[in-house]
């Protein structure tokens, strides 16, 4: 560990031997850990049944390819085995429980042993060190604490790294700014939309974050965002922002993280085995193609998961990373396999549409995309709520409709039918907005 | 010289207009004049009511997309040519009419109109000594 080497030069690693381990070494380590995990998982009520049904023993796994003999695990499996049906060790040996933010039915919970937490903290520290955060930094975490993993996950990681860690938690912008100024905060963990908001408030207060604060590094994640949004945050704040990826099922933050190259997120293959599959055929995609990320934990004891379908769409970037790390790089996430729309041969994600709609202050935040077959044509209808009636003039509404349509067309390469609707008129399901309705008849 | 008109965004859906009128009826708001213009997908309901501010609050609290606009309210009579004469004073001043509707009440004809230049329109009314009504007159109508 070269923890105290703070010369700022590249090629500094938290765990050089692991981070730069060659492919052969990584494969060997993965197979070893996979076998161990299978042995352990035999103790979980869920996997003992799965293994029995599929004739899986440690002996049936002779190479990493043999992983494919094990069926996928889904979020529904976690829900159906709520709360402790996935545990591979006695509950008395677990020391922490986290849960997802799911709003329908049972949440998905993840159990951790003391070793799991130690391992997770190390992984987060590794990520933070990779983007240049050191024990001399003041790290403020604006994530919600509690069951959500972004709070404690970063807290333990930052403490492990040795940062002065500020568990500011979410909200109360004025107080966040006061801490940033009074404590000399240098790094933030923040969701992208809130970073923009924070910058706005600072400028309103007459604070120029580039001049009046010591901020230099942001870890941004927990919500999908575009490269443009990252650059905007960087410019407004005068900092470097790094994309972080995590999910509670895989501990939380730190699963994959950008290095200073800002070109793809290194996913830590000493802890997980990465597969990218076609979400329809469930077969592996060709190298470099976009598909659903499937992960297997190989360094977790309380609750191992095999071939967990994350529903996140990404691809593995080709080539070696100039930073020297050998762990695979994932592209910026391209959406979710469960909301991808394929229309007229074009693959679309609701976030592309949302990105454009949200630029219009005349619009509210609720919208509904409907795909339906009209005659022989599949058509897209986008209904979006007005934030309020800002005019009593038709021509203004018509011009607005036209302008939104034009921008959507540029982005989607097809022309949707845009319809303005009254505030509060779009359906919600259990309070959560419904975004996509596909009414096509698939023969 | 001007009164507050309420414009309401209406979706072309069965029962929408009744729903909004019922909200106002329940709070004893009197509708003095109303007009609906529509496109294939939505309409704008424009109304002049006895208590515009109160009506606006009621609509807001019911989460209705609505907007308060100043419109001119000019009194004419029902003689032939009076309507034409009134409008021509605006035309002569170089003003365009964005929209207009009228109604009769207690023997008076009242012209509601919106022009492309509010200040110039006020000036036309002053110069030509046109009769008008104000917000405070609405309750009495």
Interface residues (C-beta under 8 A of the other chain):
Chain A: X386 X388 X389 X390 X391 X392 X393 X394 X397 X398 X419 X420 X421 X422 X423 X424 X425
Chain B: X5 X7 X8 X9 X10 X11 X37 X39 X41 X42 X44 X46 X63 X64 X65 X66 X67 X69 X98 X114
